[in-house]
Amino acid sequence: MAEKKLGPFKRALKEAEEKAGAIRVEEDGIVTHTYPDYETYRDVQVAGNKAKLRMQFVKESHIIGLSTYLGEIFETVDFGLCHGTRRGQEQAWFKAHLPGSPTIIGTEISDTADQFPDTIQWDFQDDNPDWHDKADFVYSNSWDHAYDPAKAFDSWTKSLKPGGVLLLDHTKGQTPDAANALDPVGATLDGLKTLLNRALDGQGEIRETLNWWRTNKEYRSRVVVWQKAS
């Protein structure tokens, strides 16, 4: 019998498991995977990106909701960052639905980044001094891909203006049970808050959690909103 052909996600996961040699580490409400070294992590993430390049998980309706929310808490939005965007849709949708003409930049670890508008090749864990204190918001649904979540969160908040907000999606695909060699971090909602508070102690606080699990059936999520101290 011929071997069943795998879809792009399962194929990417199978290849990641073969390459990664990742070790699963569990604590209360949080799962992480440690790789043999950073180079292995990077190779796995780039390969996964290319295998899933045609896939789009975040929906425009979700970005519309976030744009409305940002419009309610800020008079204007001039600059925003979206980390781990693959196809660049998130920044395109923010530009379309935020008022005015904000600059929105997306990052992607893979060399495929240059295929998409307003997207640069960048490891989102790395600090970029050019962005320090400039972003009104930083958004990601890809925090579960981090090699070092604490380093990523600290880098992201350095980009925020005083009073700026970090918006992190939490979906069923980011729970502890969903973590794997390709998506190495998983957490309960409380676990995600623990990761944030650990990494960002004294720099700000969790403002609120948006619960859109029932109101947006197209993209069921909760969004943890962390605000940088003014």
C-alpha positions in Angstrom: 0.0 0.0 0.0 1.3 3.4 -0.9 2.3 5.7 1.9 -0.3 8.3 2.6 0.7 11.8 1.5 1.1 14.2 4.3 -0.3 17.7 4.2 2.0 20.7 4.6 1.6 21.1 8.3 2.1 17.4 9.2 5.0 17.2 6.7 6.7 20.2 8.4 6.1 18.7 11.8 7.6 15.4 10.7 10.6 17.0 9.3 11.1 19.2 12.4 10.9 16.1 14.7 13.6 14.4 12.5 15.9 17.4 12.5 15.4 19.0 15.9 16.4 16.4 18.5 14.5 18.6 20.9 13.9 17.7 24.5 10.5 18.5 26.0 10.6 20.3 29.3 7.4 20.7 31.4 6.5 22.9 34.3 3.2 24.0 35.7 1.2 25.3 32.7 4.2 25.7 30.4 6.0 23.4 28.0 9.3 24.3 26.2 11.5 22.3 23.8 15.3 22.7 24.0 17.3 22.1 20.8 20.9 20.9 20.7 22.0 24.4 19.6 20.6 27.6 18.1 21.6 26.6 14.5 19.4 23.5 14.7 16.5 25.7 15.9 17.0 28.1 13.1 17.2 25.4 10.4 14.0 23.8 11.8 12.1 27.1 11.8 13.2 28.1 8.3 12.3 24.7 6.9 8.9 24.9 8.7 8.2 28.3 7.3 8.9 27.1 3.7 6.7 24.0 4.2 3.8 26.1 5.5 4.3 29.2 3.3 0.9 29.0 1.6 -0.9 28.6 5.0 -2.5 31.5 6.8 -3.6 31.0 10.4 -4.5 34.5 11.6 -7.7 35.9 10.0 -8.4 39.4 8.8 -11.4 39.6 11.1 -9.0 39.2 14.1 -6.8 42.0 12.9 -9.9 44.2 12.4 -10.8 43.6 16.0 -7.3 44.4 17.2 -7.2 47.6 15.0 -10.5 48.7 16.6 -9.1 48.0 20.1 -5.9 50.0 19.3 -8.0 52.9 18.0 -9.9 52.9 21.3 -6.7 53.2 23.5 -4.5 55.5 21.4 -5.3 58.8 19.7 -3.1 57.7 16.8 -1.0 54.7 15.8 2.2 55.7 14.0 4.3 52.6 14.1 3.7 48.9 14.8 5.6 45.6 14.6 4.3 42.1 13.8 6.6 39.3 14.6 6.7 35.9 12.8 4.3 36.8 10.0 5.3 34.4 7.2 3.2 35.8 4.4 3.0 39.4 5.6 -0.8 39.4 5.8 -1.0 40.7 9.4 0.9 44.0 8.7 -1.1 44.5 5.5 -4.4 44.1 7.4 -3.3 46.5 10.2 -2.3 49.1 7.6 -5.7 48.7 5.9 -7.8 48.9 9.1 -5.9 51.3 11.4 -6.8 55.0 10.9 -4.2 57.2 9.1 -1.2 55.9 7.4 0.8 53.9 10.0 4.1 52.2 9.3 3.7 48.5 10.0 6.7 46.1 9.7 6.6 42.4 9.9 9.5 40.1 10.7 10.2 36.5 9.6 13.3 34.3 10.3 13.2 32.7 6.9 14.8 34.1 3.7 11.3 34.0 2.2 10.7 37.3 4.0 11.7 39.4 1.0 8.9 37.9 -1.1 6.3 39.9 0.9 5.7 43.6 1.3 6.7 45.3 4.6 8.5 42.2 5.7 12.1 41.9 6.7 14.2 38.8 7.5 14.9 39.0 11.2 15.0 36.6 14.2 12.3 38.1 16.4 14.3 37.2 19.5 17.1 39.7 18.6 17.0 43.2 19.8 16.9 46.0 17.2 18.1 49.3 18.6 16.6 51.1 15.6 13.2 50.2 17.0 13.7 51.2 20.6 10.8 53.2 22.1 9.2 53.7 18.7 6.3 51.2 18.4 2.8 51.9 19.6 2.2 48.2 19.5 3.9 44.9 18.9 1.7 41.9 17.9 2.4 38.2 17.5 0.6 35.0 17.2 4.0 33.3 16.8 5.5 33.6 20.3 5.2 29.8 20.5 8.0 29.5 18.0 10.5 31.2 20.3 13.9 29.6 21.0 14.1 31.8 24.2 10.7 33.3 25.1 12.1 35.6 27.8 14.6 37.0 25.3 11.9 37.5 22.7 9.5 39.3 25.1 12.3 41.6 26.4 13.3 42.5 22.8 9.8 43.2 21.8 9.1 45.5 24.8 12.3 47.5 24.1 10.6 48.4 20.8 7.5 49.9 22.6 7.0 53.5 23.4 6.2 54.2 27.0 2.5 53.2 27.3 2.7 51.0 24.2 1.2 47.6 24.2 2.3 44.0 23.5 -0.6 41.9 22.0 -0.1 38.1 22.2 -2.7 35.7 20.8 -3.5 32.6 22.8 -5.3 29.9 20.8 -5.8 26.1 21.2 -2.7 25.7 19.0 -0.5 27.4 21.7 -1.4 25.3 24.6 1.0 22.8 26.4 -0.5 19.9 24.5 0.1 21.5 21.2 3.8 22.2 21.7 6.2 20.2 19.5 9.6 20.4 17.8 8.3 23.0 15.3 6.2 25.1 17.8 8.5 24.6 20.8 6.6 26.6 23.4 3.1 25.9 24.7 1.3 27.4 27.7 -2.0 27.7 29.4 -3.4 31.3 29.5 -2.0 31.6 33.0 1.2 30.0 31.9 1.6 32.7 29.2 1.1 35.4 31.8 3.7 33.7 34.0 6.2 33.8 31.1 5.5 37.5 30.5 5.7 38.5 34.2 8.9 36.6 34.6 10.6 38.2 31.6 9.3 41.7 32.0 9.2 42.2 35.8 9.2 45.9 36.6 8.9 47.1 33.0 5.1 47.3 32.9 2.1 45.1 33.6 -0.7 43.0 32.0 -3.4 45.5 31.1 -6.2 43.0 30.3 -7.1 39.8 28.4 -9.4 40.2 25.4 -11.7 37.1 25.2 -12.8 36.7 21.7 -13.2 32.9 21.9 -17.0 33.0 21.4 -17.3 36.3 19.4 -15.0 35.4 16.5 -15.7 31.8 15.5 -13.4 32.2 12.5 -10.3 32.7 14.8 -11.1 31.7 18.4 -8.6 33.4 20.6 -7.8 35.3 23.7 -5.3 38.1 23.5 -3.1 39.0 26.4 -2.4 42.8 26.4 0.7 43.8 28.3 1.4 47.6 28.6 4.8 49.2 29.0 5.1 51.6 31.9 4.7 55.3 31.0 
